[in-house]
Amino acid sequence: MGVWYRFVPKPETVHTADASKVTGIELERITKNLVCKTFEGSYALLIIPGNRRVNLQKAAQILNARNVKLLGFGEAESVSGYPPGATPSVYHKMPMRVILDKSLTGFETIFCGGGSRDLLLELKKDDVVKLNNAIVADIVE
């Protein structure tokens, strides 16, 4: 797709805080890529900074849904195609609406799961928005 990217090898981790510790990358630049399902049955990916918690009520409002629930590890993997801790911010098994938390727009690049738990993927934030046709909104507490 002609986008800039860089893989960052690391020891295997699942949680963003652990990835930050082993790589020295600031936790707020490593994203949590949270797969969720709306009450109406559609899937969405919520991309938030690793040092924040998602506000599901805000996400539901943005998605025009009655409510949103995070999927368990197994179901999230079947939807995204990636194990938890490895989920990238782009290119998923199933199409999903994507919301990128607006606090991430202050960075030129962000880091996400690199497809396996021993890699991070660095992408330009603008490319994440463009490739996903993502909504940029405040979805954190």
C-alpha positions in Angstrom: 0.0 0.0 0.0 3.0 2.3 -0.1 3.0 3.3 3.6 6.1 3.7 5.7 6.5 1.1 8.6 9.1 -0.3 10.8 9.1 -3.5 12.9 10.6 -3.4 16.4 11.7 -6.9 17.7 11.2 -7.5 21.4 10.8 -10.3 23.9 7.3 -11.8 23.8 4.7 -9.7 25.7 0.9 -9.4 25.8 0.4 -6.1 27.6 1.4 -2.6 26.5 3.1 -1.8 29.8 5.3 -4.8 29.4 6.1 -3.9 25.8 7.0 -0.4 26.9 9.4 -1.7 29.7 11.3 -4.1 27.4 11.6 -1.6 24.4 12.0 1.7 26.2 9.2 3.2 24.0 6.8 5.6 25.8 3.7 3.8 27.0 1.4 6.5 25.6 2.8 5.8 22.0 2.1 2.0 22.2 -1.5 1.4 21.3 -4.1 -0.9 22.8 -6.0 -2.3 19.8 -9.3 -3.4 21.4 -11.7 -5.5 19.4 -15.3 -5.0 20.4 -18.9 -5.7 19.3 -21.8 -3.4 19.3 -25.2 -4.4 20.7 -26.4 -4.4 17.0 -23.8 -7.0 16.1 -21.1 -5.1 14.2 -17.4 -5.2 15.1 -15.2 -2.3 15.8 -11.5 -1.7 16.7 -10.8 0.9 19.4 -7.2 2.2 19.2 -6.2 3.9 22.4 -2.9 4.9 24.1 -1.3 2.1 26.3 -1.5 4.3 29.4 -5.2 5.0 29.2 -8.5 3.1 29.7 -11.3 3.0 27.1 -14.6 4.6 27.8 -17.1 2.2 26.2 -20.0 4.6 26.5 -18.1 7.2 24.5 -17.2 4.6 21.9 -20.9 3.5 21.6 -22.0 7.1 21.1 -19.4 7.5 18.3 -20.5 4.2 16.7 -24.2 5.1 17.0 -24.7 1.9 19.0 -26.8 1.1 22.0 -23.7 -0.3 23.7 -20.3 -1.8 23.0 -18.6 -4.7 24.7 -15.0 -5.8 24.6 -14.4 -9.3 23.2 -12.6 -12.0 25.1 -9.2 -13.0 23.8 -10.4 -16.0 21.8 -13.2 -14.1 20.0 -11.1 -11.0 19.4 -8.5 -13.2 17.7 -11.1 -14.9 15.5 -12.3 -11.4 14.4 -9.0 -9.7 14.0 -6.9 -12.6 12.9 -4.2 -11.9 15.5 -3.6 -13.0 19.1 -4.0 -10.5 21.9 -0.8 -8.5 22.3 0.0 -8.9 18.6 -3.0 -7.1 17.0 -1.9 -4.4 14.6 -3.9 -1.2 14.0 -4.4 -2.1 10.3 -5.3 -5.1 8.1 -7.7 -7.4 10.0 -9.4 -10.6 9.1 -12.9 -9.2 9.3 -13.8 -5.6 8.3 -14.4 -3.4 11.3 -15.1 0.2 11.9 -12.1 1.9 13.6 -11.9 4.7 16.1 -8.5 6.2 16.9 -8.4 8.1 20.1 -7.7 11.8 19.4 -4.9 11.9 22.0 -2.8 9.8 19.6 -2.9 12.6 17.0 -0.1 14.4 18.8 2.4 11.8 17.6 3.7 11.4 14.0 4.1 7.7 14.5 2.5 5.2 16.9 3.4 1.6 17.8 1.0 -1.3 17.8 1.1 -5.1 17.8 3.2 -6.4 14.9 1.3 -9.6 14.1 3.1 -11.7 16.7 3.8 -11.1 20.4 7.5 -10.6 19.8 7.1 -7.6 17.4 5.9 -4.1 17.5 4.9 -2.3 14.4 5.6 1.5 14.0 3.2 3.3 11.6 2.5 6.9 10.8 -0.6 7.9 12.6 -2.0 9.5 9.5 -1.6 6.2 7.6 -3.5 4.3 10.3 -6.4 6.8 9.9 -6.3 6.7 6.1 -6.0 2.9 5.7 -8.9 2.3 8.2 -11.0 5.2 7.2 -10.9 5.7 10.9 -12.9 8.1 13.0 -10.8 10.2 15.3 -12.5 10.9 18.6 -12.2 11.1 22.4 -12.8 7.5 23.6 -10.7 7.3 26.8 -11.4 8.1 30.4 
